């Protein structure tokens, strides 16, 4: 290379030799820009602001909050036909699932039906997903059951328990809507994919284990959810197992799994698995009715009240001592439910290539739960299984939710007596078959192959849920995830860059075998923002790079390190970072080395300037590219004046 | 640009057109390498491993754990003379400060002297800093006082209180040493510079306010530390203020501040401020002795037992209910003390250009506290003020600690009766004058100028300590700091890159005004690792960039976006990140755009490969530099075959 070599290369200075320091902007401007970038990255009100006139803007704002205003005017008969089919299909799934999941939350079965009536209507008005099918979910139901059940017994005090579940739903809704309104939707992102795989798998395992009670026909059962307690409870009362129950349960489970297998093989036959739960319920009920099996140890649902949702505003509990319990339950289950709903909405939006505004979705889901808590519904969201059926059934808009809601309304008004003889063991079989689909063992294998740490997060969540409790699993997984991010920030990778022969390009020496070191110049790249968590690590690591390089060159009798070029391409720095550079500069100066910075961004230049580090290092030692930085060092070295700070303009003239 | 333009540029392909996928390494190898990089970044055993033979290695290991073996053999009389002066100087500071800080922790004053005798000896053997002067610190003393005092009254149950303080010291030592042994020293780094400025300032303010009791001569005083309670306590009993006490206190405070001012102006006169506290103590004691002021409302220290530290192993409390309190106090105060000790050691090592191994220091500080807790010493570390005096007094090695320790021993054996008449108000003046130096208002101004968020962290810590409690301030500051890191990871900056005319270089368009867009190609740069916390944000942000660019070009009638080039220079990716790229690729494909990656690192290539995203995007769409990536897209565009995937080798031949 050398000065001459650099001169021959046209890829020299991009914007003059100096990296510009951006002009100072008023604090409020910067603050506003940062606020916007943090909380409104998707610029949601673009469509509103673009309109002119108050009336048009109001209409645009209404369209923003009520997306049905957008699709309803152009709604066609063809779309309705598709939504009708999809809506009836998901209703046939919603009814048995609703009853089953309500049992899982230790709530009256009728609540499951109530919850499939009002919330879907709200979502149809406010939701922006075309494929989400609203309903209760197994994991959140289990969580409500275990969290509330730890303090209030659902058998001894069913009224209080019910009121707390509704209050928790209310708080969950308020929390979800607030997250959306405050644009804090990114909190949901802290549940990583790995966390969700492990957590869902663990929750599904736990739910399946709970169903052993129904399948084996046991009357007493542990209230704990961990595998040890459950197994102990199951095997300590083997004499209580009922063969009738086991037979019936296994039979229906087999039937359900076979239909699932068929639908998975041939997606066009989706309706086989979609209709299977309702078929099982009808078959099971008829069977019990005909054989009077309810007198032979087969437990049945029993009496279900006819009629629509009774209002429940006055049942909400806003006074101690139980309010805090409901609040805690609401926030935790709300986040879990939200995470599932948002993820499902996003996935299907991606398939059909439309956009979903996460924060807007949160407002919709939150509102639907608030309204739900006023009308005897417990926590709902967009479950994956039901939405997948909706999607496969060819739904076009949120109208399918309205159809489902009307079908459930019809059931509530006229058909509830039919469920009197439905055996609980069939519900257990339905839950198990739905849960087995949530155990994503292939996802776990994929995690192991791609990223071992993510696999640990996943297993942490899984084992935490299975051997501890749902809450413990969640805490374990979120902690490992966050620790991982912090550890990454605390221990960023630093790599030595080498020159790619005959170019001005510098690349990682461990990756590109042809890259070569430049004598007397050590080029390092830092792969993370320089923050308080890594500032002292980076100082030590950079000094170790220098020591190692000095040892290596001494061994070979080459020129020692005269210049340390840091590739600062990575965005950000804080005051601990600027202090670190300050100290590093002084330390290197004492060792007769010059520190050189390449390619710092505008924000970093601003902070280097305001912290006076720019002055200390010297603006002439900051270059837009690594190539230029090294050429400049190299030029000084080759003119036999190592360590002499030359005028940068002169250096630049010589170079280009 | 165009294909021809690119061909004319010599800065083309660095390592062939393909970015290599690193060969698969056995999991254990990678794991071991990562472990080493995370926990042993400074390669501490280099010197041990390099030696040959068991005997030499043992000696090297001993030298590693007992650094005095390294300097003692070469210790000279000249160095001893310097250490003697420094040691006596810091002893004259240690004696009054020790007594004062013990009062701050509500412990018997004699404990402050004990704590300046044993721990410095241990540190002299094991510590690697040449400048650290060991002793008790104000903030940790206050914390011990407030944490233990909240459950056990030091006046009603002094024996239990003392035993708990010693037990807390033991746990602090064990925790500190474990952090060092487990190489978890980086935990201390989570206390950022801004946190420490705010926290120390707040603690100093609180400590000063507490001294109003002594200065005003009050007998009753609040046990809370927040400013509201203290002010209430002070102004509700104005009739109890003693003018004698106020006069004496203000006089000595003025004297101490003047000496501090002189020493700050002329660092050579450091001994004036170093000797001032002892002078004040002697003057104050003489004054009280002559005027019998102890009978006129001036409180004095009273009887101090002669003799060296009594053993206290049997006093440690390892049984409930108080063990958990001691454990909690020990861990929190241990971390705070450690942070100060490590920071002080590092700062002075930087001045004198030698290295300090943080983890080794932690073992030394931890051991000194464990041994201390066996010999009636409470928590010690390396206080900044005392170490600064040590440094200014010209200390050469840790021998100055030994000299100080011997001077304190002499005091304990013969001079304790002299402190009988020392007025408490002088101790208050000494504490205030030391604390005022800890309120680093210039540091806070610097934070405001450089980084507003850091300033918020700092003020959060300060206000938390002053208006809440020391613990609240600490929790607030650490939470804001960590939230900030997480928010940074959740909202990375994305910027559009433009081509610098006549080069192959691409730079941020908002920073370099000359940079130009290439028609049909959108080049984006992501300023953070792609992690679960930002994956969905990045997907949405990238899509918004594309939408905006499409709108812009449509308005001008230019070519729409055909290629999206992502500059992946930033290091890392996890499974959520690879899924995001997977989804992004599919979404863009549906819109007829091609995704192109530039400059991914080896680790990223490995993960892209194992997650099959590499296959999906196509290895031919991954380039070592942005320049090459754009040239390749440009070539396709200009041969009028947009969207056609061409053979990469052919493209490469055409280009270079």
Contacts between the chains, C-beta under 8 A, distances in Angstrom:
chain1	res1	chain2	res2	distance
A	8	B	10	8.0
A	9	B	10	6.1
A	9	B	11	6.5
A	10	B	9	6.2
A	10	B	10	6.8
A	10	B	11	7.3
A	10	B	502	6.5
A	10	B	503	6.6
A	11	B	9	6.5
A	11	B	10	7.2
A	11	B	11	3.6
A	11	B	503	4.8
A	11	B	504	5.3
A	11	B	505	6.0
A	12	B	503	7.1
A	14	B	500	3.5
A	14	B	503	6.1
A	14	B	505	4.9
A	14	B	507	5.3
A	14	B	512	6.1
A	14	B	514	7.3
A	14	B	515	7.3
A	15	B	500	6.5
A	15	B	507	6.9
A	15	B	512	4.4
A	15	B	513	7.4
A	15	B	514	5.4
A	15	B	515	7.6
A	19	B	511	7.9
A	20	B	511	6.6
A	20	B	512	7.4
A	22	B	511	7.0
A	27	B	452	6.9
A	30	B	452	8.0
A	31	B	452	7.3
A	37	B	491	6.6
A	37	B	493	7.7
A	38	B	487	7.0
A	38	B	491	5.1
A	41	B	491	7.0
A	41	B	537	6.2
A	41	B	540	6.6
A	41	B	541	5.3
A	41	B	544	7.2
A	42	B	540	5.2
A	42	B	541	7.6
A	42	B	544	5.9
A	43	B	544	6.6
A	186	B	490	5.0
A	186	B	491	7.4
A	186	B	533	7.5
A	186	B	537	6.3
A	189	B	490	6.5
A	189	B	532	6.6
A	189	B	533	5.5
A	189	B	534	7.2
A	189	B	535	7.3
A	189	B	536	5.7
A	189	B	537	6.9
A	190	B	486	7.5
A	190	B	490	7.9
A	190	B	532	7.6
A	190	B	533	6.1
A	191	B	532	8.0
A	192	B	531	7.9
A	192	B	532	3.2
A	192	B	533	7.6
A	192	B	574	7.3
A	192	B	575	8.0
A	192	B	576	5.4
A	193	B	532	6.0
A	193	B	575	5.7
A	193	B	576	4.5
A	193	B	579	6.2
A	194	B	532	7.3
A	194	B	574	7.7
A	194	B	575	6.0
A	194	B	576	7.5
A	195	B	532	7.8
A	346	B	536	7.0
A	350	B	583	5.4
A	350	B	586	7.1
A	350	B	587	6.2
A	353	B	587	6.5
A	353	B	590	4.9
A	353	B	591	7.5
A	355	B	540	7.9
A	355	B	543	7.2
A	358	B	536	7.2
A	358	B	540	7.9
A	446	B	575	7.3
A	446	B	611	7.2
A	447	B	575	5.6
A	449	B	610	5.1
A	449	B	611	7.6
A	450	B	575	5.2
A	450	B	578	6.3
A	450	B	607	5.4
A	450	B	610	4.8
A	450	B	611	4.5
A	451	B	574	5.4
A	451	B	575	5.0
A	451	B	607	6.4
A	452	B	27	6.8
A	452	B	30	7.9
A	452	B	31	7.2
A	453	B	574	7.4
A	454	B	574	5.6
A	454	B	575	4.7
A	481	B	532	6.7
A	482	B	486	6.9
A	485	B	485	7.6
A	485	B	486	6.6
A	485	B	489	5.5
A	485	B	531	6.2
A	485	B	533	6.2
A	486	B	190	7.5
A	486	B	482	7.0
A	486	B	485	6.6
A	487	B	38	7.0
A	488	B	529	6.6
A	488	B	531	7.6
A	488	B	572	6.3
A	489	B	485	5.5
A	489	B	489	7.1
A	490	B	186	5.1
A	490	B	189	6.5
A	490	B	190	7.9
A	491	B	37	6.6
A	491	B	38	5.1
A	491	B	41	7.0
A	491	B	186	7.4
A	492	B	571	7.1
A	493	B	37	7.7
A	493	B	571	5.4
A	493	B	572	7.5
A	493	B	601	7.9
A	493	B	603	7.6
A	495	B	601	7.8
A	500	B	14	3.6
A	500	B	15	6.4
A	502	B	10	6.8
A	503	B	10	6.8
A	503	B	11	5.0
A	503	B	12	7.0
A	503	B	14	6.1
A	504	B	11	5.4
A	505	B	11	6.1
A	505	B	14	4.9
A	505	B	624	7.8
A	505	B	625	6.1
A	507	B	14	5.4
A	507	B	15	6.9
A	507	B	599	7.9
A	507	B	624	6.5
A	508	B	601	6.3
A	508	B	602	7.0
A	510	B	602	6.4
A	511	B	19	8.0
A	511	B	20	6.6
A	511	B	22	6.9
A	511	B	601	6.5
A	511	B	602	4.4
A	511	B	605	7.9
A	512	B	14	6.1
A	512	B	15	4.4
A	512	B	20	7.4
A	512	B	624	7.3
A	513	B	15	7.4
A	514	B	14	7.4
A	514	B	15	5.3
A	515	B	14	7.4
A	515	B	15	7.5
A	527	B	529	7.7
A	527	B	570	6.6
A	527	B	571	3.3
A	527	B	572	7.0
A	527	B	601	7.3
A	528	B	528	8.0
A	528	B	529	7.2
A	528	B	571	6.7
A	529	B	488	6.6
A	529	B	527	7.7
A	529	B	528	7.2
A	531	B	192	7.9
A	531	B	485	6.2
A	531	B	488	7.5
A	532	B	189	6.6
A	532	B	190	7.7
A	532	B	191	8.0
A	532	B	192	3.2
A	532	B	193	6.1
A	532	B	194	7.3
A	532	B	195	7.8
A	532	B	481	6.7
A	533	B	186	7.6
A	533	B	189	5.5
A	533	B	190	6.1
A	533	B	192	7.6
A	533	B	485	6.2
A	534	B	189	7.3
A	535	B	189	7.4
A	536	B	189	5.7
A	536	B	346	7.0
A	536	B	358	7.3
A	537	B	41	6.2
A	537	B	186	6.4
A	537	B	189	6.9
A	540	B	41	6.5
A	540	B	42	5.2
A	540	B	355	7.9
A	541	B	41	5.3
A	541	B	42	7.6
A	543	B	355	7.4
A	544	B	41	7.3
A	544	B	42	6.1
A	544	B	43	6.6
A	569	B	569	5.6
A	569	B	570	8.0
A	570	B	527	6.7
A	570	B	569	8.0
A	570	B	570	6.3
A	571	B	492	7.1
A	571	B	493	5.3
A	571	B	527	3.3
A	571	B	528	6.7
A	572	B	488	6.3
A	572	B	493	7.6
A	572	B	527	7.0
A	574	B	192	7.4
A	574	B	194	7.7
A	574	B	451	5.4
A	574	B	453	7.4
A	574	B	454	5.6
A	575	B	192	8.0
A	575	B	193	5.8
A	575	B	194	6.1
A	575	B	446	7.3
A	575	B	447	5.6
A	575	B	450	5.2
A	575	B	451	5.0
A	575	B	454	4.7
A	576	B	192	5.4
A	576	B	193	4.5
A	576	B	194	7.5
A	578	B	450	6.3
A	579	B	193	6.2
A	583	B	350	5.6
A	586	B	350	7.3
A	587	B	350	6.3
A	587	B	353	6.6
A	590	B	353	5.1
A	591	B	353	7.7
A	599	B	507	7.9
A	601	B	493	7.8
A	601	B	495	7.8
A	601	B	508	6.4
A	601	B	511	6.5
A	601	B	527	7.3
A	602	B	508	7.0
A	602	B	510	6.4
A	602	B	511	4.4
A	603	B	493	7.6
A	605	B	511	7.9
A	607	B	450	5.5
A	607	B	451	6.4
A	610	B	449	5.1
A	610	B	450	4.9
A	611	B	446	7.2
A	611	B	449	7.6
A	611	B	450	4.5
A	624	B	505	7.8
A	624	B	507	6.5
A	624	B	512	7.3
A	625	B	505	6.1
